Amino acid sequence: MEKKDLEEIFTIFLEEFGPQDWWPAQTRFEMIVGAFLIQQTKWCNVEKAIENLKLAGMLDPHCLSKADIESLEEMIKCCGFYRQKASRLKSAAQFLIENDMDKLFDLPVEQLRNKLLTLNGVGNETADSIILYAAEKPKFVIDTYTTRIMGCIGLKGNYMQLQKIFETTLPEDVELFKEYHALVVEYGKSYCSKKHCNECILISSHRKGTVHG
């Protein structure tokens, strides 16, 4: 895929949905907590859990690491897999205390990524989300929607293959990567998850000059 194709897709999404200003979090730690909670659930559920944690004063690694596990489970129950997520959040909080978040995020991207991947519950997508949105380093996040949308326009590959295409084709720009990923998610929710494939503005005749349209 050429640079102009990926840039054209970005332009189409931006014109359709406008700037997303994602990830909605007041602190880096809140963003990290959200990255764990969002796994296999909807953002509206994460918002409820985040609010519960805020009210309980738990959006601090020191407080969260010492939290009563049953109380923590109750606070995040709306996100599903709450026992698993509560345990992982406590471990992540302790990890961030022991490694010092500022020093951790000063590490080179690949070194930071490797350390994050040692955490229970952190795979490629979660690690890269933390790198991009919390550490604010250039790492393009590939999610289910990205894979599906790219596949529909003839670009197939695994996580690392698709990520390499985006990172070697687009300018290495943190804000661009953030906005692009957020727009992909919004597009996926609006079209892909609702199975509105016949209305897809990337491959249908709904829009003149679209990619493969």
C-alpha positions as CSV (number, residue, x, y, z in Angstrom):
1,M,0.0,0.0,0.0
2,E,1.3,3.4,-0.9
3,K,1.6,6.4,1.4
4,K,-1.2,8.3,-0.5
5,D,-3.6,5.4,0.2
6,L,-3.2,5.5,3.9
7,E,-3.3,9.3,3.9
8,E,-6.4,9.2,1.8
9,I,-8.1,6.8,4.3
10,F,-7.1,9.1,7.2
11,T,-8.6,12.1,5.3
12,I,-11.9,10.2,4.6
13,F,-12.2,9.2,8.3
14,L,-11.4,12.6,9.5
15,E,-14.0,14.3,7.2
16,E,-16.6,11.7,8.3
17,F,-16.1,11.9,12.1
18,G,-13.9,14.9,12.9
19,P,-11.1,14.9,15.5
20,Q,-11.5,12.3,18.2
21,D,-9.0,13.7,20.8
22,W,-8.5,10.2,22.1
23,W,-7.5,8.8,24.8
24,P,-9.9,10.5,27.3
25,A,-7.9,10.4,30.6
26,Q,-6.7,13.0,33.0
27,T,-3.4,11.2,33.9
28,R,-1.1,8.7,32.4
29,F,-2.0,6.2,35.1
30,E,-5.7,6.6,34.4
31,M,-5.0,5.9,30.7
32,I,-3.1,2.7,31.7
33,V,-6.0,1.5,33.9
34,G,-8.3,2.1,31.0
35,A,-6.1,0.1,28.7
36,F,-6.6,-2.9,30.9
37,L,-10.3,-2.4,31.5
38,I,-11.2,-1.9,27.8
39,Q,-10.2,-5.5,27.0
40,Q,-13.2,-7.4,25.7
41,T,-15.8,-4.7,26.6
42,K,-17.3,-1.4,25.5
43,W,-15.9,2.0,26.4
44,C,-19.2,3.0,28.2
45,N,-18.4,0.2,30.7
46,V,-14.9,1.5,31.2
47,E,-16.2,5.0,31.9
48,K,-18.4,3.6,34.7
49,A,-15.5,1.7,36.2
50,I,-13.1,4.6,36.0
51,E,-15.7,6.8,37.8
52,N,-16.0,4.2,40.6
53,L,-12.2,4.1,40.9
54,K,-12.0,8.0,41.0
55,L,-14.6,8.2,43.7
56,A,-12.7,5.6,45.8
57,G,-9.3,7.4,45.2
58,M,-7.9,4.5,43.4
59,L,-6.5,6.2,40.3
60,D,-3.1,6.2,41.9
61,P,-0.6,3.3,41.6
62,H,0.2,3.3,45.4
63,C,-3.5,3.2,46.4
64,L,-4.5,0.7,43.7
65,S,-1.6,-1.7,44.5
66,K,-2.8,-1.8,48.2
67,A,-6.5,-2.0,47.3
68,D,-8.7,-4.8,48.8
69,I,-9.1,-7.2,45.9
70,E,-12.8,-7.8,46.5
71,S,-13.6,-4.1,46.7
72,L,-11.6,-3.5,43.5
73,E,-13.5,-6.3,41.8
74,E,-16.8,-4.7,42.7
75,M,-15.7,-1.3,41.4
76,I,-14.8,-2.7,38.0
77,K,-17.5,-5.4,37.7
78,C,-19.3,-3.6,34.9
79,C,-16.3,-4.3,32.6
80,G,-16.6,-8.0,32.7
81,F,-13.7,-10.5,33.6
82,Y,-13.5,-8.4,36.7
83,R,-11.6,-10.8,38.9
84,Q,-8.9,-11.3,36.2
85,K,-8.7,-7.5,35.5
86,A,-8.6,-6.6,39.2
87,S,-5.6,-8.9,39.8
88,R,-3.9,-7.6,36.7
89,L,-4.5,-4.0,37.7
90,K,-2.9,-4.5,41.1
91,S,0.1,-6.2,39.5
92,A,0.5,-3.4,37.0
93,A,0.2,-0.7,39.7
94,Q,3.0,-2.4,41.6
95,F,5.1,-2.7,38.5
96,L,4.8,1.0,37.9
97,I,5.8,1.8,41.4
98,E,8.8,-0.5,41.3
99,N,9.9,0.8,37.8
100,D,9.1,4.5,38.3
101,M,6.8,5.6,35.5
102,D,8.9,8.6,34.4
103,K,12.0,6.5,34.0
104,L,10.1,3.7,32.4
105,F,8.6,6.0,29.8
106,D,12.0,7.5,29.1
107,L,13.2,4.1,27.7
108,P,13.6,3.6,24.0
109,V,10.3,2.4,22.4
110,E,11.3,-1.2,21.8
111,Q,12.8,-1.6,25.3
112,L,9.7,-0.1,26.8
113,R,7.5,-2.4,24.8
114,N,9.4,-5.5,25.9
115,K,9.1,-4.5,29.5
116,L,5.3,-3.9,29.2
117,L,4.9,-7.2,27.5
118,T,6.2,-9.0,30.6
119,L,3.0,-7.9,32.5
120,N,0.2,-10.3,32.9
121,G,-2.7,-9.3,30.6
122,V,-0.5,-7.1,28.3
123,G,-0.4,-8.2,24.7
124,N,0.6,-6.2,21.6
125,E,-2.4,-4.0,21.5
126,T,-2.4,-3.0,25.1
127,A,1.4,-2.4,25.2
128,D,1.2,-0.2,22.1
129,S,-1.8,1.7,23.4
130,I,0.2,2.5,26.6
131,I,3.3,3.5,24.6
132,L,1.3,5.8,22.3
133,Y,-1.2,7.4,24.7
134,A,0.6,7.3,28.0
135,A,4.3,7.4,27.1
136,E,3.4,9.5,24.0
137,K,5.9,7.6,21.8
138,P,5.3,6.7,18.2
139,K,3.8,3.2,18.1
140,F,0.9,2.5,15.8
141,V,-1.9,0.5,17.5
142,I,-3.5,-2.3,15.5
143,D,-6.8,-3.5,16.7
144,T,-9.6,-5.8,15.4
145,Y,-11.2,-3.0,13.4
146,T,-7.8,-2.1,11.8
147,T,-7.3,-5.7,10.7
148,R,-10.9,-6.0,9.4
149,I,-10.9,-2.7,7.5
150,M,-7.5,-3.3,5.9
151,G,-8.5,-6.8,4.9
152,C,-11.6,-5.4,3.2
153,I,-9.5,-3.2,1.0
154,G,-7.1,-6.1,0.2
155,L,-4.3,-5.5,2.8
156,K,-4.0,-8.6,4.9
157,G,-1.4,-9.5,7.6
158,N,-0.9,-10.3,11.3
159,Y,-0.5,-7.6,14.0
160,M,3.2,-7.0,13.4
161,Q,3.0,-7.0,9.6
162,L,0.1,-4.4,9.6
163,Q,1.9,-2.3,12.2
164,K,5.1,-2.3,10.1
165,I,3.1,-1.1,7.0
166,F,1.6,1.8,8.9
167,E,4.8,2.8,10.7
168,T,7.0,2.7,7.6
169,T,4.4,4.4,5.3
170,L,3.1,7.2,7.5
171,P,5.2,10.0,9.1
172,E,6.5,9.1,12.5
173,D,4.1,11.4,14.3
174,V,2.5,10.6,17.7
175,E,-0.5,12.9,17.2
176,L,-1.1,11.4,13.8
177,F,-0.9,7.9,15.1
178,K,-3.3,8.7,18.0
179,E,-5.9,10.4,15.7
180,Y,-5.6,7.7,13.1
181,H,-6.2,4.8,15.6
182,A,-9.1,6.7,17.2
183,L,-10.8,7.3,13.8
184,V,-10.4,3.6,12.8
185,V,-12.1,2.6,16.1
186,E,-14.9,5.1,15.5
187,Y,-15.4,4.0,11.9
188,G,-15.4,0.3,13.0
189,K,-18.0,1.0,15.6
190,S,-20.2,2.9,13.1
191,Y,-19.9,0.6,10.2
192,C,-18.1,-2.7,10.8
193,S,-19.7,-3.7,14.1
194,K,-23.2,-2.9,12.7
195,K,-22.5,-4.9,9.5
196,H,-23.1,-1.9,7.3
197,C,-20.6,-3.2,4.7
198,N,-22.8,-2.1,1.8
199,E,-22.4,1.5,3.1
200,C,-18.7,1.4,3.6
201,I,-17.3,4.7,2.4
202,L,-13.9,3.1,1.6
203,I,-15.0,0.5,-0.9
204,S,-18.5,1.5,-2.1
205,S,-19.7,4.1,-4.6
206,H,-21.0,6.2,-1.7
207,R,-18.0,8.5,-2.1
208,K,-16.2,9.5,-5.3
209,G,-12.5,8.7,-5.5
210,T,-12.4,6.5,-2.5
211,V,-9.7,3.9,-2.0
212,H,-10.6,0.9,-4.2
213,G,-14.0,2.5,-4.8
